[in-house]
């Protein structure tokens, strides 16, 4: 399957097509036959079925069925509409963080994105070379959007952990980031 915002391509080259007397094919979704209208649904003998302007109606399981000399062949394709809209990115602390050496640190980066979004969350932070942080992730779905969490934790801070902590989020070509400054003072008593 090739899929982008404006096109669905169902590669049914061998088993789908019209033109040969012994070949009869159809595109089914989900329980009804879709007929090429040569405008939105087009049959192309080199590419397969092409849906030029897919809407949310065309998300789901397609079947390409062909009968050749009395034998039925079937290919199934599961389509989805991936979106890249990042609605919000924020940290649990917007003010500079001041803490003591030996204390622990936890920074939560929360990303709100549209349904069917796929996001990648990465961190840049001072102790990154030493792999001092533990990063945990969680995803929650609501009725209207997806919420992605990435929590950076350092169990025992050192002075070298002071600096800028950056949460970077990407979804396809879309990129956002937010940051917080962390100051680590002398040891806690």
JOVENUR-V631556 format. One record per residue. RES is the residue in one small letter. OMEGA is omega in whole degrees, 0 to 359 (none if undefined). NEAR is the number of other ideal C-beta (glycine too) atoms within 12 Angstrom. Layout:
res->[RES | RES]
omega->[OMEGA | OMEGA]
near->[NEAR | NEAR]
//
This chain:
res->[x | x | x | x | x | x | x | x | x | x | x | x | x | x | x | x | x | x | x | x | x | x | x | x | x | x | x | x | x | x | x | x | x | x | x | x | x | x | x | x | x | x | x | x | x | x | x | x | x | x | x | x | x | x | x | x | x | x | x | x | x | x | x | x | x | x | x | x | x | x | x | x | x | x | x | x | x | x | x | x | x | x | x | x | x | x | x | x | x | x | x | x | x | x | x | x | x | x | x | x | x | x | x | x | x | x | x | x | x | x | x | x | x | x | x | x | x | x | x | x | x | x | x | x | x | x | x | x | x | x | x | x | x | x | x | x | x | x | x | x | x | x | x | x | x | x | x | x | x | x | x | x | x | x | x | x | x | x | x | x | x | x | x | x | x | x | x | x | x | x | x | x | x | x | x | x | x | x | x | x | x | x | x | x | x | x | x | x | x]
omega->[168 | 183 | 169 | 186 | 186 | 188 | 167 | 178 | 178 | 186 | 182 | 189 | 184 | 193 | 181 | 176 | 179 | 176 | 178 | 181 | 184 | 181 | 176 | 183 | 178 | 177 | 181 | 178 | 316 | 180 | 177 | 182 | 175 | 183 | 176 | 179 | 180 | 173 | 180 | 177 | 187 | 172 | 177 | 186 | 178 | 183 | 186 | 178 | 182 | 174 | 191 | 183 | 183 | 173 | 178 | 176 | 185 | 177 | 179 | 185 | 174 | 173 | 176 | 184 | 181 | 176 | 179 | 180 | 177 | 178 | 181 | 175 | 182 | 173 | 179 | 180 | 176 | 181 | 173 | 180 | 180 | 178 | 184 | 184 | 174 | 184 | 185 | 174 | 178 | 177 | 179 | 177 | 177 | 178 | 175 | 181 | 176 | 184 | 183 | 175 | 182 | 177 | 176 | 180 | 174 | 177 | 182 | 174 | 182 | 181 | 175 | 183 | 179 | 173 | 181 | 174 | 172 | 181 | 174 | 181 | 177 | 182 | 165 | 182 | 187 | 183 | 185 | 181 | 181 | 183 | 184 | 186 | 171 | 181 | 177 | 184 | 178 | 177 | 175 | 179 | 171 | 180 | 187 | 184 | 176 | 176 | 180 | 179 | 171 | 184 | 177 | 181 | 172 | 186 | 182 | 184 | 173 | 179 | 181 | 178 | 180 | 179 | 185 | 177 | 186 | 173 | 180 | 182 | 174 | 174 | 186 | 181 | 184 | 181 | 176 | 175 | 175 | 184 | 175 | 179 | 180 | 175 | 179 | 179 | 181 | 186 | 174 | 183 | none]
near->[28 | 18 | 24 | 19 | 19 | 16 | 24 | 37 | 28 | 40 | 23 | 35 | 21 | 17 | 27 | 38 | 30 | 23 | 13 | 16 | 9 | 14 | 25 | 21 | 34 | 30 | 37 | 26 | 28 | 18 | 10 | 13 | 18 | 30 | 18 | 26 | 15 | 13 | 12 | 21 | 28 | 25 | 31 | 23 | 20 | 14 | 21 | 32 | 46 | 32 | 35 | 22 | 18 | 30 | 15 | 15 | 18 | 31 | 23 | 22 | 20 | 37 | 29 | 33 | 28 | 31 | 21 | 19 | 12 | 10 | 13 | 19 | 23 | 22 | 26 | 20 | 30 | 18 | 30 | 20 | 27 | 24 | 25 | 23 | 25 | 34 | 25 | 21 | 30 | 25 | 33 | 21 | 23 | 15 | 11 | 17 | 30 | 18 | 29 | 22 | 23 | 19 | 25 | 23 | 36 | 26 | 38 | 29 | 41 | 32 | 39 | 27 | 35 | 26 | 22 | 22 | 30 | 24 | 37 | 24 | 37 | 23 | 34 | 23 | 35 | 27 | 29 | 20 | 11 | 13 | 12 | 25 | 31 | 20 | 26 | 18 | 23 | 17 | 21 | 15 | 16 | 14 | 8 | 11 | 23 | 28 | 29 | 35 | 28 | 35 | 25 | 39 | 26 | 33 | 16 | 23 | 34 | 26 | 20 | 18 | 35 | 26 | 24 | 23 | 42 | 27 | 38 | 25 | 35 | 22 | 27 | 20 | 13 | 23 | 20 | 29 | 24 | 29 | 27 | 31 | 23 | 35 | 23 | 30 | 19 | 16 | 14 | 13 | 8]
//
